[in-house]
Amino acid sequence: MKFAITSKGDSKSDQLKARIIQYLEDFELVYDKEQPDLVISVGGDGTFLEAFHTYNHRLKETAFIGVHTGHLGFYADWLPRDIEKLVIGIAKSQFEVVEYPLLDIKIYPQDGSEVNHFLALNEGSVKTTEGSVVLDVNIKGEHFERFRGDGLCISTPSGSTAYNKALGGGIIHPSLESIQITEMASINNRVFRTIGSPLILPKHHVCELKPIHDDRSFLITIDHNTRTYTNVSSIECRVADEKIRFARFHSFPFWKRVHDSFISDER
């Protein structure tokens, strides 16, 4: 088996990375940053997102696993004290693969130039620094509403526990292939109206966001990366055909993950 490791970059994470490499190479596994079968993220959820975006071109061939060296993150399966068990599991047993849905985002420019295409593990969000965000929201090709407000968040089921949750969105189990659209401070009065509730769309429903103002620029965030886009014709959001593959060497049910991240008093 070939493996790669990404690190948060602090001394604790880098030392742990070096230990894992040494242990796995002692078991004659091959360290390969280019074509790994397994990617181990050492750090926090931000490090895991970096690992996903580094290797999201290999989702059919590569599985991911997270080791957290700080506060327990949502994508954590392992803690530093359990590294020996993890190494033995990788070297001596076949891991179970658990797949989670991803978000597919396409940003179409007005001039017909190249489409910006992204996959998101957690969410994509649309904001602006130029007043309110004004977007026509189309679902399955039909106009649904004209949104006015601070912005929209479109999340995956696993990402429903992140920014989406902070906005008042619901938590969705990753076995449901869906995306969730959650409003940020929508404007609702006698003149302007939005649904005001999160929308959960199944895999076969495509959401299109069409700007009303041709000259408006947008801050579009894909997971942890934010860029400014001008002259946007539309933004298409849907459940991706691809999925992320997690390597599981022990059971870590989704609802236990939610409980441990948000409810449990244990540290």
C-alpha positions as CSV (number, residue, x, y, z in Angstrom):
1,M,0.0,0.0,0.0
2,K,1.1,3.5,-0.8
3,F,0.4,6.3,1.7
4,A,0.8,10.1,2.1
5,I,0.6,12.3,5.1
6,T,-0.4,16.0,5.4
7,S,0.4,17.9,8.6
8,K,-0.9,21.1,10.2
9,G,2.7,22.3,10.3
10,D,3.1,22.8,14.1
11,S,5.8,20.9,15.9
12,K,3.4,18.4,17.5
13,S,1.8,17.5,14.2
14,D,5.2,17.3,12.3
15,Q,6.7,15.0,15.0
16,L,3.7,12.8,14.8
17,K,3.8,12.7,11.0
18,A,7.5,11.6,11.2
19,R,6.6,8.8,13.6
20,I,3.8,7.5,11.4
21,I,6.0,7.5,8.3
22,Q,8.7,5.6,10.2
23,Y,6.3,3.1,11.6
24,L,4.6,2.4,8.3
25,E,7.8,2.2,6.3
26,D,9.0,-0.3,8.9
27,F,6.1,-2.4,7.8
28,E,7.3,-2.0,4.2
29,L,4.5,0.4,3.1
30,V,5.6,3.0,0.6
31,Y,5.4,6.7,1.2
32,D,4.1,8.3,-2.1
33,K,2.9,11.9,-2.2
34,E,1.8,11.6,-5.8
35,Q,-0.3,8.5,-6.0
36,P,-1.3,7.4,-2.5
37,D,-3.9,4.7,-1.7
38,L,-4.3,6.3,1.8
39,V,-4.0,9.9,2.9
40,I,-3.5,10.5,6.6
41,S,-4.3,14.1,7.8
42,V,-2.5,15.1,11.0
43,G,-3.8,18.3,12.6
44,G,-7.4,19.6,12.7
45,D,-10.4,19.8,10.4
46,G,-8.7,22.6,8.4
47,T,-5.8,20.2,7.7
48,F,-8.2,17.5,6.6
49,L,-9.9,20.0,4.2
50,E,-6.4,20.8,2.8
51,A,-5.8,17.1,2.3
52,F,-9.1,16.6,0.5
53,H,-8.4,19.5,-1.9
54,T,-4.9,18.3,-2.6
55,Y,-6.1,14.8,-3.6
56,N,-9.6,15.4,-4.8
57,H,-8.5,14.4,-8.3
58,R,-7.9,10.8,-6.9
59,L,-11.2,10.2,-5.1
60,K,-11.8,6.8,-6.7
61,E,-8.3,5.6,-5.8
62,T,-7.6,7.3,-2.4
63,A,-9.1,7.0,1.0
64,F,-8.7,9.5,3.8
65,I,-8.2,9.2,7.6
66,G,-7.9,12.0,10.2
67,V,-5.6,12.2,13.2
68,H,-6.2,15.2,15.4
69,T,-3.5,16.9,17.4
70,G,-5.5,19.7,18.8
71,H,-9.1,19.9,19.9
72,L,-11.2,17.0,18.7
73,G,-12.4,17.8,15.2
74,F,-15.5,16.5,13.4
75,Y,-13.4,14.4,10.9
76,A,-11.3,12.9,13.7
77,D,-11.1,9.1,13.9
78,W,-7.8,8.9,15.9
79,L,-5.9,10.7,18.6
80,P,-2.1,10.7,19.0
81,R,-2.3,8.2,21.9
82,D,-3.8,5.6,19.5
83,I,-1.2,5.9,16.7
84,E,0.3,2.5,17.3
85,K,-3.1,0.9,16.9
86,L,-3.7,2.9,13.8
87,V,-0.4,1.8,12.3
88,I,-1.0,-1.8,13.0
89,G,-4.5,-1.6,11.5
90,I,-3.1,0.0,8.3
91,A,-0.3,-2.5,8.0
92,K,-2.1,-5.7,9.0
93,S,-5.8,-5.4,8.1
94,Q,-8.1,-4.2,5.3
95,F,-9.9,-1.1,6.2
96,E,-13.6,-0.5,5.7
97,V,-14.6,2.3,3.2
98,V,-17.3,4.7,4.2
99,E,-18.4,7.2,1.5
100,Y,-19.8,10.7,2.1
101,P,-21.5,12.9,-0.5
102,L,-19.8,16.0,-1.9
103,L,-21.0,19.3,-3.3
104,D,-20.4,20.1,-7.0
105,I,-20.1,23.8,-7.8
106,K,-19.8,25.4,-11.2
107,I,-19.3,29.2,-11.6
108,Y,-20.2,30.4,-15.1
109,P,-18.8,33.7,-16.3
110,Q,-20.8,36.2,-18.4
111,D,-18.3,36.2,-21.3
112,G,-18.5,32.5,-21.9
113,S,-14.9,31.8,-20.9
114,E,-13.8,28.8,-18.9
115,V,-16.2,27.6,-16.2
116,N,-14.7,27.4,-12.7
117,H,-15.5,23.9,-11.4
118,F,-15.0,22.8,-7.7
119,L,-15.8,20.0,-5.3
120,A,-16.5,20.9,-1.7
121,L,-16.4,18.6,1.3
122,N,-18.2,21.0,3.7
123,E,-19.8,23.9,1.9
124,G,-19.8,26.7,-0.6
125,S,-21.0,30.2,0.3
126,V,-21.8,33.3,-1.7
127,K,-21.4,36.8,-0.3
128,T,-20.5,40.2,-1.5
129,T,-18.8,43.4,-0.2
130,E,-21.1,45.6,-2.4
131,G,-24.3,45.8,-0.4
132,S,-26.8,42.9,-0.3
133,V,-26.5,39.7,-2.2
134,V,-29.4,39.6,-4.7
135,L,-29.8,36.3,-6.5
136,D,-32.6,34.5,-8.4
137,V,-32.8,31.0,-7.0
138,N,-33.8,28.4,-9.6
139,I,-34.5,24.7,-8.7
140,K,-34.7,22.1,-11.4
141,G,-34.8,24.9,-14.0
142,E,-37.8,26.6,-12.3
143,H,-37.7,30.0,-10.6
144,F,-38.1,29.5,-6.8
145,E,-37.4,32.9,-5.2
146,R,-35.4,36.1,-5.4
147,F,-33.0,36.1,-2.5
148,R,-31.9,39.4,-0.8
149,G,-29.6,39.3,2.2
150,D,-26.1,38.7,3.4
151,G,-25.6,35.5,1.4
152,L,-26.3,31.9,0.9
153,C,-24.6,28.7,2.2
154,I,-24.8,25.5,0.3
155,S,-23.6,22.5,2.3
156,T,-23.1,18.8,2.1
157,P,-24.5,16.4,4.8
158,S,-21.1,16.2,6.6
159,G,-20.8,20.0,6.2
160,S,-24.2,20.5,7.7
161,T,-22.4,20.4,11.1
162,A,-20.1,23.3,10.1
163,Y,-21.1,26.8,8.9
164,N,-24.6,25.6,8.0
165,K,-25.2,24.7,11.6
166,A,-24.1,28.1,12.8
167,L,-26.6,29.6,10.4
168,G,-29.4,27.6,11.9
169,G,-29.5,24.8,9.3
170,G,-30.3,21.2,10.1
171,I,-27.9,18.4,10.6
172,I,-28.2,15.8,7.8
173,H,-26.9,12.2,7.9
174,P,-24.4,11.6,5.1
175,S,-26.3,8.5,4.0
176,L,-28.7,11.0,2.4
177,E,-27.3,12.2,-0.9
178,S,-28.4,15.8,-0.7
179,I,-27.3,19.4,-0.4
180,Q,-28.7,22.1,1.9
181,I,-29.3,25.8,1.1
182,T,-29.3,28.1,4.1
183,E,-29.9,31.8,4.2
184,M,-27.7,34.4,5.8
185,A,-29.7,37.3,7.2
186,S,-32.4,37.4,4.4
187,I,-34.4,40.5,3.9
188,N,-38.1,39.8,4.5
189,N,-40.8,42.6,4.6
190,R,-43.9,43.6,2.7
191,V,-41.8,44.1,-0.5
192,F,-39.2,41.3,-0.4
193,R,-39.9,37.7,0.4
194,T,-37.7,34.5,0.8
195,I,-38.7,31.1,2.1
196,G,-36.8,31.8,5.3
197,S,-36.0,28.2,6.0
198,P,-33.2,25.9,4.9
199,L,-33.9,23.9,1.8
200,I,-32.8,20.3,1.4
201,L,-32.4,19.1,-2.2
202,P,-32.0,15.5,-3.3
203,K,-29.3,14.3,-5.7
204,H,-31.4,14.8,-8.9
205,H,-32.2,18.5,-8.1
206,V,-29.9,21.2,-9.4
207,C,-29.9,24.7,-7.8
208,E,-28.9,27.6,-10.0
209,L,-28.1,31.0,-8.5
210,K,-28.3,33.9,-11.0
211,P,-27.1,37.4,-10.0
212,I,-29.5,40.3,-10.7
213,H,-26.8,42.9,-11.0
214,D,-24.3,42.2,-13.9
215,D,-21.6,44.4,-12.4
216,R,-21.7,42.9,-8.9
217,S,-18.6,41.0,-7.6
218,F,-19.0,38.1,-5.2
219,L,-16.9,36.5,-2.5
220,I,-17.3,32.8,-3.1
221,T,-15.9,30.4,-0.5
222,I,-15.3,26.7,-1.3
223,D,-14.7,25.1,2.1
224,H,-11.8,27.2,3.5
225,N,-10.7,28.9,0.2
226,T,-12.3,32.3,-0.7
227,R,-11.9,34.2,-4.0
228,T,-13.5,37.2,-5.6
229,Y,-15.4,36.7,-8.8
230,T,-16.7,39.4,-11.1
231,N,-19.1,39.2,-14.1
232,V,-20.7,36.0,-12.8
233,S,-23.5,34.7,-15.0
234,S,-24.7,31.9,-12.7
235,I,-23.6,29.5,-10.0
236,E,-24.7,25.9,-10.3
237,C,-24.9,23.7,-7.2
238,R,-25.7,20.0,-7.1
239,V,-24.8,16.7,-5.4
240,A,-21.5,15.6,-6.9
241,D,-21.1,12.4,-8.8
242,E,-17.9,11.8,-6.8
243,K,-17.7,10.9,-3.2
244,I,-15.0,11.1,-0.5
245,R,-13.9,7.7,0.8
246,F,-13.0,7.5,4.5
247,A,-10.8,4.6,5.7
248,R,-12.4,3.1,8.9
249,F,-10.5,0.7,11.1
250,H,-13.1,0.9,13.9
251,S,-16.7,2.0,14.2
252,F,-17.3,5.8,14.5
253,P,-21.0,6.3,13.8
254,F,-22.1,9.7,12.5
255,W,-24.4,10.6,15.4
256,K,-21.7,9.7,17.9
257,R,-19.4,12.0,16.0
258,V,-22.1,14.8,16.3
259,H,-22.5,14.0,20.0
260,D,-18.8,14.1,20.7
261,S,-18.3,17.3,18.8
262,F,-21.2,19.3,20.2
263,I,-22.6,17.8,23.3
264,S,-20.1,15.7,25.2
265,D,-18.2,17.3,28.0
266,E,-15.2,15.1,27.6
267,R,-12.0,16.7,26.2
